[in-house]
Amino acid sequence: MPVTLEDPFQLASFSSTTHHHQHHQAVSCSPEKEFRSTEGGEDNLLVVAVQGEGVQLFNTADQKCILSYSSPPGYSFAGSAQTLHKATHRNIYAVVAKGTDIPTKEEGKLIWMWKDETSSDKDIDMSEDAVVKPSTARKNVQKFDRKIHQLFVSSLLPNHVVLANTDGSLSLVTEDLKRVVNTKDQPTPAPKSKKDKNSKPVIVNTTWATTFNTTGSWIPVSALACNTLIILTVTESSADKIAVTFSYVNEEHRGFSTFGHVDIMTGGAQGFAFDVKSGQFSFMTAGQLKVYQFAVSQGDHIVSATESLTLPLPGYVLSSTATPSKKGAKAASETDARIQRTDSIALGDNYLAVAGNHKTGDKSELTLTVWDVKYGTLQAKHVIPGNFNAQDTTCSLTVLPDSVLVLTISTLVGTSIKSDIYLCPFYSEPMSLLGAMGRMKDTAPFIGLQGPALSQDAYTTTTTALLAPSNVGGTVKASALAASHLNKQVDLAQKIEQETLKKLSSESATPTVAVFEKVFFANIERLSQEAIDDMMARYGVDQEKARNAANNVEESKPQAMEVDSVPVKTAEDDSSKKKSKKKAAKAAAKAAAAAAKEAEKAKEPVDGSSSESSSDEDDDGDEEKVIMLSSDEENDEAEGDKELEDEEYKQREEQERARLEAHMEKMKGWLKTEEEAVKNQKLHRREQRVARKATPRPELSHHFLTTVVGRCFRRLPNGQPDMTFWPEMVVRYLIFNQLVGNSNPGAGQSGIALELMEREQWSLIELALQKLHDIPELDMITMLKQVIGLNKNKHNNSTSSETTTTTSHSSTSTASSLPSSTSSASTSTSSSSSVPDIPHFLHLIMAAPRNEVFMQQALKRLNVEELSIVLEILKDWICSWSELGGIGHSKHGSVKLPNYSLMVDFTTVLMDVHFPSLIMSPHLHPVLKAIQGSIQKETEVSNQLEQTLRGPLGLFDRKHKDMVRRKKAARLNGSVPAGGLMAEKKKKREGDTVASDYVVEIIHL
């Protein structure tokens, strides 16, 4: 267990008769503070301030009082006394609250100090003495101006004393109490109406205070230096608010400064506690335990508080009801807050100890409990024996450095107060979630969660969030978690669940099984539909279309798409067309030029009288003219060709552009159609995938399941199962869908399987063995023994009835017909019985998940007769397997027998456990021989197979090893240079020659 709390034992007992003591804590304890430069200090010294007697110093290790500082009988102390032990002397301080000769105005303003010249060696000598030696130290009295709530000493301030006053102020005085070094007033809140001159100032009262060192605390080093003393004060200015103030002081500063101030809205708070390491501040109010987590911001070092736990603790007496005496009634009412009916103290590692009178029903007892404030679970509990009245008993707790819890109990008996001091050693480990869940059964009754646990207001037993408020018990879907209105979704889910739980847990709302099942399955149908809608929304499909896709109602339609077979543009076609057109244009130009030349020759006149010379000149000029004309024509032709080509190119470019635009339009249409087709196809596939998915199971909270299971498995006042109300369909649904486990708290400590066995619901037990994977092995064997016994009784009854019927009617003529009728009746009775057959039930147990070690321990419960029945069944199964072909036939699914390997393993475990019984039972030897023969046949087959495969497999193995060796040799030869020492070592290792491989094969003819 994470927390070990030993039994408390008594350290001392006191009795007082002074009437003033009824309004103060009769006995107050505090550990001694030490300030030494050498090691060897003791951590087991306890300072006890006893009203009317004085101050005593106890050594808790020896359980002896080593020093006593007496006081007159009529004096009372305010709070616990404080001691500061130095190397050469010890200072004892005590604040005097009342006295027979102290005026009312000076009450709480006097401090008594004893300075005892002592040492550690002297303390050891005094602890060895059997008689308590009164101290010879002289008492000094010092008066102060302000009323003192608590006095503190610390090793961080060895020469000073800190006074926490009742008005919220702090004072720093010297060690001898003769000089006040510094005083810091509590910031008083302003009145509500500043303009109203008659408004009274707000009165601040200190209710609790403590001190701690910043080293190793929750305050980071960046915020405050190490070895700084922090004074935490809790003040109350109104009935519904308390203020927590952190002030610090150190030896160099010698002045108080405010580190942080936090207001907490609460009323009637008592039993304050503060964990220095974690910064958890806890108190009790109105039947609840509240825990606040203090934190310091990184940048501006502002102290803030966040509520981390609100745990209901009904039954504790918190308010003080002490009746003040007639004299000094006003003073009594002022100090009445010191009386702690219930006290608490932090133990570290998120543990909190609470002591007080706890009332359960009509019974009231004084309990000491340890709580885990991280998960809110009860870790340890001790009841203090004795008769304690809740209205006349006070408690206080103190922790010593050596992990010892000091409990002080004061009880008013007539006109005297009897006080006892108990010591309770404890040991704690860090808490884990599994450890907290293991204590839920003990926690639930203590905090008032009885029956269906519907009365819980701030606590739930969910496995995922132990500290979540109960109004988050409903299940919220994943889509709602992402929404901005999470609180509304949570409230709605919680409201619906609470309404359903009220109906299911109320006998008036669901008086019969039919009504109960109707309400339950209506809620299941609603949650299932919500889960389906959530899944459909997550996949983006419609439920009706998904159903049609699953049933293949909607057929896929082909997409109508126009296909253009004409290519858009081809580079080869364009170039060939261009060349052909260019050749045609050139040919046409040449033909035109030739025609023009012929026409010019035909127009020339014929002149025969001209001379030869003139004719030659004319010929030369004509020739020159013709040449000039042909050049101009070629230029004109080239320009014409170029213009023609440009026009044709522009035309082709416009045509191609128009064609390309038309093609792009068609492409856009094709892409759009393709996109729609792909989208529809994906949607159709998604609908089919969603339709093939199993219907999501409803998500039920742990609190809901616990309540429903508790109603289903309820019992009568005499402890017997209530079979008048048995919703079998609900239990079957929960088990079949694996919504509950065998150890569900609603079924009690025995579990669901044994509860079903007690109700003789064997069909549900068979289902539980298949679906529930946490049934203990001991419960399985218990149910197997029950099945064996019921089948044996049924067989004996049927046999006796047949024998009686045959004997009584043997003398009549109709005797031949009666046995058949009797046997038929017996057969019908056997078939209608819900008790399963032993082989079938044994098969279920063998196939269920189990732990071998726990199963071995559980099988020890079988006696010899039950063992013989189980072995006979196993023998029949093994023989049946041998007839079918052994383990080689196990892959055939048509065989309704347990798996061969599973059967052999179970038989082995059974024989290992009951080996002595098998040896000492001769009637079991034939069964064992039959099992041995069947196993030997299977073993012979395996051996024969091994021998058959040894030849070819051996050859393969040798070849494989040789190949690996050659690869390794080649790798070594490639990486190591030839010759040298490595070559010699390799040669010696491998040898000069390699032996030849010989293979021998055996051929069976």
C-alpha positions, 0 to 999 in steps of 0.5 A: 500500500502507498500509505502504512499507518501503524496502530496508535499508542498512548504517550501521556494522559492529563486531566484538568478541572479549570473552567477556563480550559473549556474554551481553549485546546486543553493540550497542545503539542509541537516539535522542538526547534533546534539550532546547532552548529554540530550534528547529532540533534534529536528529532523525537522531542515533543513539547506539550503545553498542558492547561493548568499544569505547565509545559513538559518536554517528552522524548517520544523514542523512550516515551518519557518526560525529561523536563517539566516547567510548571504553572499555576492551576488557574492559567491557560495557554493560547496555542502550543508552547515553542522551544528553541534549543541551542548548543548551550541553552534551551528557550521555552515560550508560552503565550498566556491566554487566561489566569486567575490574577490576569486582567481581562485587558491583558489576556493573550498579551503575556508571554512566559519564557524559561531559559534552561541552561542545558545540553544534548548530553544532559538531555540524554542523561535525563531521558535515562532517569525514571523520575521526571526532574522539574526544571530549575529555570527561572520564569520571565514574564513579558507583556506586549501591546497586542493580543497574540494568536500564536508564537513562532520560533525558527532556526532561521532566526536564532536570535528572534521570535515571531508573533502572529497577533489576532488582528492579523499583524506580525511582530518581530521581537528579540530572543529575550522578548525585551525589544520589538524589532519590527511590526507589520500591520495587516492591510485592513479592507476599506468599508463598503461605504466610504462616504458614510461617516457612521460606517464601522471599519472591518474587523480582521481576526486571525484564525490560523498561522504557520511558518516554513522555510523557502528552501525546498518549498513550492516557491521558486528560487527566482522569486525568493532567496533560500533560507527565508522564513515565510509566515502564512496567516489566515485571517477572516474579515467576513463570514464568507471570505478568508484571506491568506497572506504570505510574509517573509523575513530573514536574518539580514532584513529583520523586517516583514515584507508581503510576498503574496495575498489571496482571497478565498470565498468560503465560510466556516473554515476549520482544520487548516493544513499546508503542504510546504513542498507542493503548495497545497492549502486545505481546509474543511467547511460545510461537510467538504474538504477543499484543496487549493493549489498555490502557484507563483507566476514566473514574470511578476511573481504574483501568488495565485490559488486554484481549487484542485479538489472538493471532496465531500466528507459528510459526518464530521463535526466542524462547528464549535458548540462549547458553552461559555461560562457566565463570567467572561462570556465575551472573551470566551466567544473570541477564543472559541475558534481555537477549539478544533473539533476536526483537525488536519495536517499535511504529511507530504507527497500529496497526503493529508491526515484528518482526525475527528468525530465521524458520524455514520448513521446513528454511530459516531466514532473518532477516526484518524484517516489519511487521504490522497488529495491528488486523486481524492481517495482514502488510503488509511483509517484507524478508529480510536477506541473509547466513548467520545461525544462529538460535541465535547471532544476536540482533536489536534494533529502534529507531525514530528520530523521522524515520520510520527503523527501526534494525535491529541484528544480532549474530552469534557467529562462533567466538569473536568477535561481528560486529554490523551496523546497518541503517537502513530508512526506512518510510512508513505510512498508517492501515489499512482493512479492504479493505487488510487483506483484500488482504494475506491471501494473503501473510499466510496462508503466513507464519503457517503456514496451508498447504493447507486451513489446518486447523491454525490455532488462533487465526486465521481468514480470514473477511471479516467478522471477521479477528481472530475465533478459528478456533473461531468459524468455524462459522455460528450462526443468528439465533435462537441469537444471541439465546439466553443460551448463545451459547458453547455454540452457537458451540462446537457449530457449530465442532465440526460444521464442523471434523469435516466439514472433516477429512473433506473435506480428508483423502484417506483419509476421502474418497478418491474423488469419490463419497465426497467429494460424498456428505459435502459434500452431506450437510453441505449438506442438514443446513445447508439443513434448519437454515436452513429450520427457522430460517425456519419458526420465525421465521415461526411456521409448520409446514413440512408445512402450508406445503408443503400450502398451496403445493400447494393441498391444504388447502382453506379451510373457511367459518366456521359463524356464526349470524346474528340478523336481529332488531334489538337496539333501535330508538329509533323503535320504542320511542317509537311503542309507548310512545305507542300504549300510552299512547293505548290506556290513556287511551281505556280510562280514559275508557270506564270513567269514562263507564260509571260515570257512567251507572250513577250516574244510573240509581240516583237515585230519581224524586220528583214532589211536590217543589217547583220550588225544591227541585228546583232546589237539589237539581239544584244540589247534584247538579251540585256532587256530580257535579263533585267525583266526577269530579275524584277519578276523574281523579286515580285514573285518573292514578295508575293510568296512572302505575303502569301505565306504571312496571310496563310500563317495568320489564318492558320494561327487564328484557326489553331487559336480557335481550335485550341480555345475550343479544345480547352473548353472541352478539357475544362468540361472533361476535368469537371466531369472527371472531378465529379466522377472521382468525388462520387466514386470516393463518396460511394466508397466511403459510404460502403466503408462506413456501412461495413463498419460495426455499429458503434457501441454507446459510451457509458460512464463508469458511474452509470454502469455501476448504478445499473449493475448494482440495481440488477444484482441487488439482494434481499435483506437476508443476503440472498439474491433478489430473483423477483427482479432480474433483468436478464436482457440488460445483463446479457447486453452489458456482457455481450458488448463488453461494457462491464468487467467481472470486478464491476463495483456494482456486483459486489466483492465476489464479481459478476461471474460468481453472482451469476452462478449464485443465481444459476444463470449458466447461459450468461456464465458461458457468455461471460467466459467468452467475453469477460477477460478478467474472471479470476482463475479461482472463480473459474474452478469454483464454477467448474466444481459447481457444474460437476456437482449439479451434473452429478446430482442430476444424474443420480436423481434420474437414475433413482427415479428410473429404478423406482419406476421400474420396481413399482410397476414390474407386476402390472401388465402395462409395465413395459410402457412406463419406463419409456415414458419415464425416460422421455420425461427425464430427457425433457427435464434434462434438455430444459435444464440450464446446467451446461455439460461438463465437457462444454464448460471445461472447454470454455474454461480452457479457452478463457484467458488465464495466468498459469501460476494462478491456474495452478493454485486454483486447480489444487481445489479439485478433489480426487473425484472431480479430478477423475471426471476432468481426466476422463474428459481429457482422455476422451478428447485426446483419443478422439484427436488420435483417431482423427489424425492427431495434431495434423488434423487440428486445422480443420474447423469442422472438428468441435474439439478443443485445440490439441496444444491447448488440451495438452497444456491443460493436461500437463498443468493438471498433472503437475498440480495433482501428481501425488494424488494421481500416484496414490489413486490406482483407479486413475491409472488406466486413464493415465495410461490411455492418455500416455498411449495417445501422446506416445503415438503423436510423439512417434509420428513426430519422431518419424517425421524428424528422421525422414527430414533429417537426411535432406535437411542435414545436407542442406545444412552442411551446404549452407554452412560451407557456403557461409564459411567460404564467404567468410574466408573470401572476405578475410582474404580480401581485407588482410594482406597476403603473408605475415603473421595473420596468414600463418594464424589463418593457415594453422586455424583452417589447416593445409587441406580441407576434408571432403564432405561425405553424404549418406542417404537412406532410401526406404523401399 
